[in-house]
Amino acid sequence: MTWAFFGTDEFSITVLETLKKEGLLPDLIVTVPDRPKGRKLIIAPPLAKVWAQENNLDFVQPESLKNLQESEAQKITGQAFDFFLVASYGKIIPQTILDLPTKGTLNIHPSLLPQYRGSTPIESAILNSELQTGVTIMLVDAQMDHGPILGQETIDLSGEETSSVLANDLAQKGAILLAKILPAWLEEKITPVEQNHELATFTKKIAKEDGQINLEDSAILNYRRYRAFQPWPGVYTTITHRQKSIRLNIKKARLAGELFIIERVTPEGKKEMSWEEFQRGIKNSSK
């Protein structure tokens, strides 16, 4: 069995680690180029590249799959693959690439398709206070999250999960489900089931500005945003002190009844502190 993995971030790494425990290691990892990160814009490799190096696996980082360099094309198109697996790759894969493997290109998508197609299904499930979500193994086609389904697994939500915790859980469950159904798929014992496209819902991209919350809003709504936007973009609010606007990044919060309780904050330009410490500082500076 020869296969390639397309992925980039923490979700991808959790999938890879789980598949490794199941005895499945890709022959090639396709990920994105190194990019500037952080305030200092230091060039850093994607997590999938680091994982490939740590596991002595071949990898490639094309800027575009539509215009492959010769060395990139040799790795992706120059050998016979049984299947490709995509998990949080983050780039468009052209049909010419999707059609290369003999058994097609599979995707681990963290929602119960056709619900929550798009790039933010985990955040959307939390924001919409879903009682359940899940993971889908699908056969990728030319449209976004549109292809037929090979398998799904449902999980119940407690109402306390953050996006990072839920993503880790779904990545693990998705990888285990893939490992379970893969032999039957390769032996052509699974018939993919077309999605009910009339029931499809779509997610929207999240911007940094979406993390701003108004403390006058519903506590439940603010707590959903706090949970959904962890770790990125995080949530913040602004307060006015001495005619100056202060941005507060909310690092830790909880819901107590109908109250949104802030526990730790990072005022702009300062270190992280408790909410009580911040309030004392405001009170003392007002004297």
TISE-476396 format. One record per residue: residue in one letter; x, y, z of N, C-alpha, C, CB in turn. Coordinates in steps of 0.2 Angstrom, whole numbers, plus 5000, padded with zeros to 4 digits. Each point is the difference from the previous one (the first is absolute). Glycine has a CB too. Example, Ala and Ser with C-alpha at 12.3 -4.5 7.8 and 13.67 -1.06 7.14 Angstrom:
<nodes>
a506649725039499650065000500450065000499149945006s500750114990500450065001499650055003500649974990
</nodes>
This chain:
<nodes>
m500449945000499650065000500450065000499149945006t500850104989500450074999499550065001500949944993w499350105011499550065001500450065002499049925003a500650144996500350065001499550045005500750014989f499650035015499650045005500050084998500249915009f499350124991500050074999499750045006499849984988g500650055015499850045007500650055002499349905003t500550145002500450055002500050015007499750064990d499849955014500050025007499949955005499550104995e500349925011499949965006499549944999500350105007f499249924990499549954998500349944996499150095000s501349934995500449964995500449955004500050084991i500449955014500549975004499649945005500850104999t498749925003499649955005499849954995499650095008v500149924986499949954996500649954998499150074995l501449965004500649964998500249965006500450094992e499749945014500249965006499549945001500550115005t498949904994499549955002500049954994499350085006l500849934988500149954995500749965001499350084992k501249965010500649965002499949955005500750114998k498949905007499949955005499649954998500050095008e499649924986499649954997500449964994499050075002g501749954998500449964995500050034993499849905007l500050164993499950044993500550065000498849954998l501750044998500450064998500050024993500749965010p499250104988500050024993500749994997499150085002d500949914991500650004997500350074998499649894995l499950165005500250074998499550045004500449974988i499950095014499550055004500150064995500249955012v499250084986500050064996499750055005499849944989t500650115012499850065004500150064997500249935010v499750134994500150074997500850025001498750035002p501550024994500650035001500150035007500150024988d500649995014500150035006499750075000501149935002r498750105003499750075000500250045006499049954994p501050125005500250045006499549995006500550084992k499749925014499549995005500250055006499849884997g499750145007500150045006500150074999500549905005r499650145000500150074999500650024996499450025011k501149944990500750014997500049974993500550005011l499049964987499949984993500649954998499450104997i500849865008500549954999499849944996500550035011i499949954984499849954995499949935004500550064990a499049915010499949945004499749954995499950065011p500249874990499849954996499349985003501149964998p498450014998499449985002500149945004499450044990l500149945015500149955004500149934997499350075008a500349924986500149944996500749994998498850014997k501550045001500749994998500549985005499850094992v500149945014500349985006499949935002500050125004w499449864996499849935001500349954995498950045005a501149984989500349964995500849995001499150044992q501250015010500750005001500149955006500250124995e499449895011500149965006499949934999499650105006n500049884989499949934998500349984994498950015005n501650024993500449984994499649994994500849955008l498750094990499549994995500250054994499149955008d500850034986500150054995499450055000500649914993f499550155005499550055000500250054994499849995012v499750054986500050054995499650065002500249914991q500050155007499650065002499950054994500649995011p499049984984499850054994499750065002499949904993e500250155004499750075001499349994997501150064999s498849904995499449994997500049934997499950134997l499649845004499949934997499850004992499749965011k500150104987499950014993500650014996498950055003n501649985000500750014996500549975004499650114995l500549835005500549965004500750014996499249925004q501350095001500750004997500249934998500350105008e500249894988500249934998500149955006500550054989s499949975016500149965005499449985004501150055001e498450005000499449995003499549954996500150115005a499949904989499649964995500349925001499750104992q500949905008500349935000499749965006501150044994k498950005012499849965006499249995000501050065006i498649994991499349995001499749964994500050115006t500249914988499749974994500549944997499450114998g501249895005500549954997500049935002500750104998q498849895007500049935003499249985001501150015006a498849924994499349985000499850005008500249934989f499250105012499850005007499349965000500650115003d499349865002499349975001499550055002500649895003f499650155002499550055002500450065003499149925002f500550144998500250065003499650015006500550054989l499749985016499650025006500150075002500149895004v499450154996500050075001499750025007500050024988a500450015016499850025007500250075002499949885003s499750174996500250075001500650024997499649995011y500450004982500650024996500050084999499949894994g499550145004499950075000500250034993500350005011k499849964984500050024993499649964995501250035003i498650014992499649964995500449954996499350104999i500449845001500349944996499750004993500349945011p500050074984499749994993499849934999500750104996q498849894999499749944999500549954997498950064998t501649974998500549964997500549965006500050084990i500049955016500449975005499549955004500750115001l498749915000499549965003499949934997499450115004d500749894989499849944996500749965000499150064993l501449965009500649965000500049935003500650104999p499249895007500049945003499549954998500450055010t499749894990499649954997499349995004501049944995k499050075011499450005005499850075002500449895004g499850164992499850075002500350035005498949964996t500850105006500350055005499450005006500750074991l499549915015499650005005500150065005500049884999n499550145004500150065005499749995007499950074990i500449955015499750005007499750075001500849905004h498650104997499750075001499650005007499950014987p500350045017499750005007499350025000501250025004s498349954993499350025001499649944997500250134999l499249875002499549954997499850034994499749955011l500750044984499750024993499449974998501250024997p498350025000500250064996499950075005499649944990q500450055016500050065005500750025001499049965006y501050114994500650045001500649984995499750005012r500150014982500650004995500450065000499349934992g501350065007500550065000500550005005499150064997s501349995004500650005004499950015008500550044990t498949975012500050015007499449965004500450124998p499549825000499549965003500049995007500049944990i500650065013500049995008499850065003501049924999e499350144999499750065003499350014999501150054998s498649934996499350024999499649955004500350034989a499949915013499649965004499950035007500449904993i500250125009500050035007499650075000501149955003l499050094992499650065000499349995000500950064994n498949895002499249984999499849965006500150014988s500349985017499849965006499749934998499850105006e500549864989499849944998500149955006500350024988l499249935012500049955005500549944998498850045004q501249964989500449944998500450034994499249915003t501450064995500450014994500349934998500250135003g500349884993500349934998500550014995499049945003v501250014994500550004995499849954994500950025009t499350014985499849964994500649984996498950075000i501149874997500549984995499750004994500649935008m499650114987499750014994500550004994499150075005l500649914989500450004994500050074997499749884998v500950155001500050074998499850004992500950035009d498750024990499850024993500250074999499149924999a500750114995500250074998499750055004500149964989q499450035015499650055004500249995007499150014992m500950055012500250005007499549965004500550114999d499949845004499649955005499449974997500550075010h499549924984499449984996500049924999500050124995g500549855005500149934998499649955004501150034995p498849915002499649955004500449975006499549974989i500150005016500249995006500249925001499350105005l501349894998500149935001499949985007500950014992g499150045013499849985007500050065004500549894999q499150115007499950055004500049985008499450064991e500849985013500049985007499750075004500949914999t498650085005499750055004500350005007498949994993i501150075010500250015007499650055003501249974998d498650025008499650055004500450065003499249915003l500650154997500350065003499850015007500250054988s500249975016499850025007499850075001500849915003g499450144992499950075001500650035003498849985000e501849985001500650035004500650004995499549975011e500449994984500649994995500350074997499649884998t501050125002500350064996500149974993500550065010s499749984985500149984993500649955000499550114995s501049915009500749965000499949935003500650115001v499049895004499849935003499649964995500150055012l499449984985499549964996500449984994499050075004a501549984993500349984994500549945001500050124997n500349885009500449945002499649935000500850085006d498649934997499649945001499849984993499650045011l500150004985499849984993500549984996499150085001a501549954999500649974996500249935002500450124999q499649865007500149945002499549954998500650045010k498749984991499549954998500050004993499350035010g500850024986500049994993500649964997499550115000a501149895003500549964998499949925002500850105001i498949895005499849935002499449974995500350035012l499350024986499449984996500349984993499250075006l501349974991500349994994500449935000500150134998a500349865007500349945001499649945000500950065006k498549954997499549945000499749984993499850045012i500050024984499749984994500450004994499150065005l501649964996500450004994500149934997500650095005p499549864998500149934997499449984995500749975010a498750054993499449984996500050054994499449965010w500850104991500050054994500449984995499750095008l500949894994500549984995499849934996500950065007e498749904997499849944997499350014996500649935009e499250134990499450024997499449975003500750014989k499349985017499449975004499650065003500749905002i499450164997499650065002499850044994500650005011t498750014990499750044994499950075003499449904995p500950155003499950075003499350024999501250034997v498550015008499450025000499950084998499749915009e500050114986499950074998499750045006499949974988q500450095013499750045005499350034998501250035004n498449995001499450034998500150075000499349925006h500950114988500250064999499550065002500749954990e498750035010499550055002500050025007499349954991l501050005013500150025007500750035002499349905002a501150124993500650025001500050075003500449944990t500150075015500150075003500750015000499049995008f501250084992500650024998500350055006499849994987t500850005014500450045005500350064997500249905007k499950154997500450064998500750005003498950064998k501549984998500750005003500050055006500549984988i500050015016500050045006500650055000499549905007a500350164995500650055000500150025007499650044989k501049995012500250035006499550045004501250004996e498450045000499550045002499449975004500450084991d499549855006499549965003500149995008499849954988g500850065014500149985007499850065005501049934996q498850125001499850065005499349985003500750094993i499249925013499449995003499850065004500249875001n499150135000499850065004499749975007499750074989l500649955016499849975007499350025001501150015004e498550034993499350015001499649954996500250125001d500149844995499649954996499949945005500550034989s499149935009499849945004500649965002498949994994a501149995012500649965003500049934996499850055011i499749924987500049944997500350014993499049965006l500850094991500350024993500850015001498950054996n501349995009500750025000500449935002499750125004y500049845000500449945002500049954994499650015011r499949994984500149964994500650034996498749975000r501350104999500550034997500749985003499250094996y500949925010500649985004500249934998499750085009r499949874991500149934999500249994993499249975009a500450064986500149994993500650034997498850004999f501550055004500550044998500749985003499250094997q500849865007500649975003500349954995499650035012p501149974986500450055002500050074996500749905004w499050094990500150064995499350024998501149974996p498750095004500450065001500150025007499750044989g499949925016500050025007499450065000501249975002v498650045004499550065001500350055004499149925000y500750144999500250065003499450055001501249984995t498950075010499550055000500450065002499149935004t500550134996500450065001499650045005500450014989i500050025016499750045005500350074999499849905008t499850154995500350075000500250025007499250034990h501450005010500250025007500450064999500149895004r499750174999500350065000500050024992500749985010q498850014987499950024993500449974995499750115004k500649834998500449964996499749934999501050075004s499049904990499849944999500549955001499250044992i500649915012500549945002499749944997500450065011r500149904985499849944998500249945005500150054988l499449915013500149945005499949944996499650075010n501049894989499949934998499849965005500950024992i498549945008499849965005500349934999498950075000k501549915005500449945000499649945003501050075000k498649955005499649945003499450035003501049945003a498450024996499450025002499549945001500150114993r499449905010499549955001499350035001500949935006l498650024993499350025001499849985007499849994987a499950055016499749995007499350025000501150015006g498449944993499350024999499950044994499950005012e499950074989499950044995500650065000498749985000l501850005002500650055001500649974996499650045011f500750014985500649984996500650035005499450014988i500949945015500550025005500750004997499349955009i501050104991500750014997500549995006499650084991e500949875008500449985005500850034999499349905001r500950104992500650024999500050044993500549915006v499950154994500050044994500850024999498850045002t501349984992500650044998499950074997500549884998p499650175006499950074998500550014994499550045011e500350004984500450014995500750035002499050024993g501549955005500750025002500249985007499850104992k499849865011500249985007500049925000499650115005k500649875001500049935001499449975002501250015004e498749924996499349975002500050015007500049924991m499350095012499950015007499349985001500850095001s499049905006499449985001499550064999500449925009w499050074991499550054999500050055006499349924992e500750055014500050045006500650045000499449915006e501250074992500650045000499950064995500749905003f499050094991499950054996499550055002500249924991q499350065013499550055003500350045005499149924997r501450055007500350045005500550054997499949905008g500450084987500450054997499650064997500849914997i498750085000499550054998499850045005499649934991k500250045015499750045006500650045003499249915002n501450074998500550035003500250064996500449905006s499650094987500250064996499550054999500749924994s498750075009499550055000500050045006499349924994k501150075011500150045006500350064999500049905006
</nodes>
